[in-house]
Amino acid sequence: MAPVATLILLLPLCGFLAVLLLGRTLSDRQVGVIGTGVVTGSFALSVVFFVMLLGHSSRQVTVSLFSWISVGTLHVPAALLMDQLSITMCLFVTGISALIHLYSTGYMKGEKDFRKFFLYLNLFVFSMLLLVMANNLVLTFVGWEGVGLCSYWLVSYYFDRDAAASAGKKAFIYNRVGDVGMLVAMFLLFSRLHTLTYVSIFAHAGTLTPTIATLVVLTLLLAATGKSAQIPLFNWLPDAMEGPTPVSALIHAATMVTAGVYLLVRMSPVLALSHSGRMTIAVIGGVTAFVAATIATSQKDIKKVLAFSTISQIGYMVLAVGVGAYSAAIFLMISHAFFKALLFLGSGSVIHSLNGEQDMRKMGGLQKYLPLTFPTFLIGWLTISGIPPFAGFWSKGDVLTNVFEHNKALWVLGVLTAILTAYYMSRLFVLTFRGTERFREDTHGHDPHESPWVMTTPLVVLAALSVLGGVLDLPWIHHDSLAGFLAPTLGYVATAGHADTVAQYGLALVDVAAAVLGLLAAFSIWRNISESPRYESSFLEHVWHWDDVYDASIGRPLTRAAQFEDDVIEPKVIDGAVTALAVSVRRSGEGLRKVQSGFVRHYALATVLGLAVVIVFLVARVG
C-alpha cells in the first residue's frame, strides 16, 4: 500500500517538475496532457488505495518516507497518515482537480503563460495532497504554506494588472495572519505533549488542561479563518476572483479554502476537549455564513457572487464542526466541491462566451446560446439552493439537523442563510440565463457561443455528481454511509440525542420551504429586469464596508506611523543620533590634536608640570 500512497502524492509533483524542466520543448497541448494526466493518475491511484484500505484490518496506514527533523526532543518524520479521512480528501481533491485541469486546457488556450499556469496548478494539487496526507502538524504546515504560495501566484497570474497584483498580495498577507494561529497551536501542543504527530497527539490529548485545550482550539480556529476565509479574515477571497476562472474553481472547490475545515476536523479529538472552543467555532461559522450570504445578494460580478457563496458554505461547514458534526462538515465539503466547481466552471463558460464579460447586468437570455452550459448550471443552481433530491439538500440538511439538536439560535441563523442562498443564486441564474439579452453592445453583434468539449465535459460530469452525490450519506443509511466510514477518525462529542423520524421530516420540510421561499422571492423581484431592482444595497455591495473598517483602523494608522517614522524617527532620531556621535568623536579628536603640537618645549613643559604635581602630592602625603 505504501508505494500507491507515495505515488498519489508524487505524481502531481512529477508533473510540476516535467513542465518546469521540459517546458520550453513542449507544446501547449503536451503541457496540458501532462498536467491533466498526472492529476488524473493520482485520482485513479486514490481509488485503488480506497479499495485497498477497505480490506485493511485497521483502516489506518502510516507510510514512512525518510527521517526529517531530529533536534533534541523534537522528532518529525516525513511520513504519510492514510486513514478514512485522508483518503476521502484525496479522492475529491484529485478528482475535482483533474476535471479543472481538463477544463483549463480549453479555457486558457492561447494564453502566453500557458505553461506557467499548469506548472502552478500541479504544484497546487501536490501541496494540498501533502497537507491532507501528512501524519504530523509540521508536514501539514509545509503543505499549508505551499497552497498559500500557489494561491498567490495564481491569483496574481495577470500581475500586469494592478487589481490582480493587489489581490495576490492581499491573499498572501491575510493567510500569513492565520498562520500565526497554527504556529502557536503547534508550540502549545509540543510544549505539553512533546510530539506533533497526529496519532500521538490524539493518544495523549486527554492530559491537556482545559485552558491549554481551549487555547489550542482557538489558535487552530484563527488558522482556519485565514485559510478558509471566515470572519475576521474572509476579505481576501472575493478579491481572489482576479485570477483566471479555473483558479477560482480550484481554490473554492478542491483545495485551499477546504484546508481550514480539514484541519479542524483532523484535530477533532482535541476540539472535543473544549466546549467553549467549539462554541466559538460554531458562532464564527454561523455568523460568517449569514454575513457572506447577505453580501452575495447585491454583487454584480458573477464570480464574486460565487465567491461570497463559498464563504457562506464554508461557514456552514465550520458551524457543523463547532457542534461536533464532523462527518456532516465533510459531507457538505464533498458535495460543495461538486456543485461549486460546476458553478465556477459554468460561470467560466459564460464569461468565455461573452469574451470576458463578468457583469451580470450585461448578460441575460443566454439559455438558447449555451445548450450544455445552461442545463448543467441549472443543476448547480438547484443543488446549492437546497432543492431535493440534489446533493446540496442532503448535505446542508445534515448540517442543519445537527445544529438544531445543539443550538436553536444558530439553527435559525442557518435557515435564514439557506433562504438567502436560494435567493442570490436564483438572482444570478435569472440575470445570466433568463430575461432580455443585454450583451449585444459588448459582443459587437456576435452571438455568444458554447465552449469546446474539454470545457463542457467537466460540466456534465460535475452535474451528474451534484445530482447523485447525496447517496454518500443519506439519512436512512447508517452502516456503510460516509459518517460510518469516517467515525473512527473523529473525536467524540456528546450529542443532544438524534431527532426522531418525525422531527427529521419536519426539519427537512423547513429546509425545502427555505429554498422555495428564496427562489420565489428572487423570481418575483428579477423576472422583469427593465424595472428598477429592489432590495439592492450599497452597504451590502461594499461588503458591509469591512475593508473600509480595516483600512481606517489598521491600514491608515500604520501608513501614518510609517510616514512619521520616515519623516521624523529616521532622519531626526536615528540619523540624528548617528550624526551626533560622529560630531562628538570629531570634536574630541580636534581637542586632542591641539595637545599634540609637535613642539619639544611644549612636551618638556608638560613633563615638568606633571612632575611638579606628583612631587606636591607626595609631599602632601608625607606631611
Phi, psi and omega in degrees: 000330183301315180299324180294314179299319180296319180292325176306316181286318191277338182302311177299326177294322177296320176298318177300313182293322180296314180291324180295315186275328186248005188306321183291338181263356183257146173281166178301322180297316180294321177298316179297320179295316180295310182300316180287322184296318183292323179288322175298319176298321178297322177294316180299318179292328176296320176297316179299314182295322178302315179296318179295322181293325178299330180269358181277141186298313184265348183054032176214122183232130175254126181250109179274125181265305177193164176284131188248288183243128176217096182227113181060236179270000180270115178233112183238109177276155167272097187217157181248139174251109182253102177228194184299319183291314183293322180287328174298315178296317180300320183297311184279332176295310182288322181296310179294320180297323178297318178294321179292323176298315179299315178301321183295330179299332177268317185294321184266007181302130180092351178291140183292333180253038182305314182296316180298323180300312180289331175301311180293319181300314180297318179294325177299312181294318177302315181297319179293320178295320177299320180300315186272343183261346184298147180261007179211162185292329182292315179292324174301321181294328176297312176296323177303313179287329179297315179292328176295317180294315180296324178295323177298313180296319186280322177296320179264031181304316175271064190294345178284353173265130182301320182297319180291318179298317180294320180297320178297317179294322180297315178299318182296314184291315180301320180290330177292327175298314177297327181298331177303319179299316181293320178297315179297320178300318179295318179299316181297314182295317182292324180294334182259322187253345178060032176203153175233012176275134187305310184300319180290321177301314183293325181292329184248008184300330182297343180277352178289139175289156179304322181295312180295319179300318179294319178297319178297315180298316182291324178288325173295323177297319177301316177300317182292325180295329177286311185284323183260014171055061175246161177304131011260013187244034184270350191296337185288331190292317178299322179292338180293353177291354177293341177283167177303151184303319177302328177295316178302315180297318182293314180296316188279327189261321194237338189236262202302307188289344175277349185295320180296318178296317178302315181300316180295318179292318179300323181268021184302326176298332176280319178302326182296344183275351186227104178293317181294324177295317179293324179295321177298318177300315181298317180295315179300316180296314181295315180294318179299316180302316182289312182299314180297323179294320178296321181294320182297336183292344186236012179279146181260332180278127184300323180287329179288327173302314180292328179295312178292331174298318178298314178304317180294315180293322175296325175302319174302316181297316179296320176301316178298318177300319182298329179265009177083009180270068188293318180293327176295323178296317179291322178300314178293324178300317181291310181295325176297322177300321180294303188281334179282323173299318178299315183291319180292316179292326175295319176295325176296323177295321177296312181298319178299320182288337182254020176058041173097001181286132180240352181280119183294340177290346180248028179242225177092143175065024184276355184307314186281345182268341185236078188293339177257320180297318183300306183294326179289321177294324177301319178296317177299319179298313180293327181292310181291334179287344178089029178274129177287152005261025184291162189300323182299327179298314183289315185288316178292323177297323177298317178297309185294325177297315178295321179295320179302322182288341185249325185206108184292325181296316179292329176296317178300318178297321178294322178292317176300320177296322178296320177298314180296323179299311179298324181293306186289331176287326175292321175302313179299315182297315182293314182295331183273312191252339185251181175075198183282155179278112185250017186254002189302315184294327185275340177262004176056040176086354180271137179287146173300155185229149177289151182283161179293169187298328181293341177265326183277331179301312175302326178297317181295316180298314181293325176297318178297318178295325178293328178285316189263351187298337181295339182292347179298328185207054177295146188297335181269004176253124185241322188283306185258025180277173177299319180299317178294324180293319184277340190311317183297340183266355188255149179287158181275136173225128179297129182258164179272008182095134182288141179296145179288176186300317180298316180296321179297318177295322178297316178294323177297320177295324176296319178299315179296317180298320179298317180295314181296319179300316178297318179296313181296320179298317181294315182292325179292329182274322191252004183294337178235095185292343181292338177282157177293125182295136177262164176061027173265131187237125174295325178300316179286322179299326179266028169059046181057021183055031182298315179296324179295321178296315179297321180296317182287324186268335183237307187297305183293316176302319179292325177295315178296320179297319179294321178294319177297319178298321181288323184275327189242301188299310184291308183286325188262325182267301184290304179296324179297318179295317179296316180296317180298320178297316180296319180295318181296320178295318180297315182292322177296324177295320179296323178293316180293330180297328179294331178289325180272074186278334182093357179266130183295323182297327178292319179293320179296318179297318179297323179293315180298314180298319179296317178297321179297320179296321179294316181297315180299319180296315181294318179299318180296324180292318182293319180295000000 
